[in-house]
Each structure stands twice: as C-alpha cells, then as structure tokens.
Amino acid sequence: MATINGVRVGLYVLLWLFSAVLLGLTATRLHYTLHLPPGDPLNNGHSFYDPIVAELLVTSVLGMLWASFIIHIIHRSYDYGRITSFAGELIGLMALFTLYLVGAAIASTYWGDLFWCHRYWQCRVLTVLVAFAWMCWALVFILMFVSVMFAIANAALFHPLHGRYDARDSYYNREPKRRRFWCF
C-alpha cells in the first residue's frame, strides 16, 4: 500500500520550523512590551503585554511539541493506542487549527494594516508575526486535509497514523524495539 509519509513528515517539519519562528517573534514582542524603556512612545513608556501574543506563544510551543511527537511516531513506527491513530492526529490538529485560527484572526484585527509605521522595527515584527501565524494555520489546515483524505481512502481512521499496518513493522508501547547497535 502506498503511503504519503514523506509528504506528511515534510509538512510537519515545516510546521515545526514556522512554529519556531513564531515562538521567536512572540518572545521578541513580549520582551519589548514588558521592558519598555522610559520615554518610549508606546503606552507612554509603561510596560504591558498583549494577551494574544501570549496565546500565540503557547500555541507555537504546542505546535512544536505536536509536530515533534507526530514526526517521531511516523518515523519510528510506534503505536501507543488511540492517540497515535489518525483519529488522535486529527483531534490534535483540530485543536491546533482552532488555536492558530483564533490567534491569527485576533492578531490580524489588531495589527492587520501597519504599513504606515514600517520604518519602525516593532511594526515589522508585528507584521511578520501575523504572517507566520497565518502560515502555521494554513499548514495545519493542509495537514488536516491530507490526513483526512488518507484515512478515508484507506478506511484507516482508527489505525496507526504511521501508515504501516504490518504488525511486525509496528512497535507497541510495551514491547521494546530490537536494537541493532548499542546506541540506536
């Protein structure tokens, strides 16, 4: 049976990378707003933070953890029960889909049109932050679409998400993997 694991792993690697960039951008924004220098024109120099930036920071960390977990499952062919089925993957992707959508939509409402202040570094950071939030959302949407199509085409909604259905190729949680070398 043909699988599309290479495409899925590639998309998850992109999600991890985009989430890492979004994490850096949100951390930069939080550091700037929580440590405003005296006399800064933003908020009259009083420190503050944007709650939506904190939400995007948490979402990007969850996206990185989820992408790492799924890449591990696909690559190593582990089977931990329902959480590693296509249904479990879709539940996790739906949660990320909602979080990225809310974060990107609210960030777009606040900072959707900042072209008037692009000469300032923080305006450019906010513009890129919104762009990466939408790119992460789009990647999660594409991953959901690909996983749903694969699960429907192969009637594999509750099968392991690594796509290998040979019991000899899959390792269940309680069965240790046979190692060829002491470090692998």
Disulfide bonds with the S-S distance in Angstrom:
Cys117-Cys123 1.90
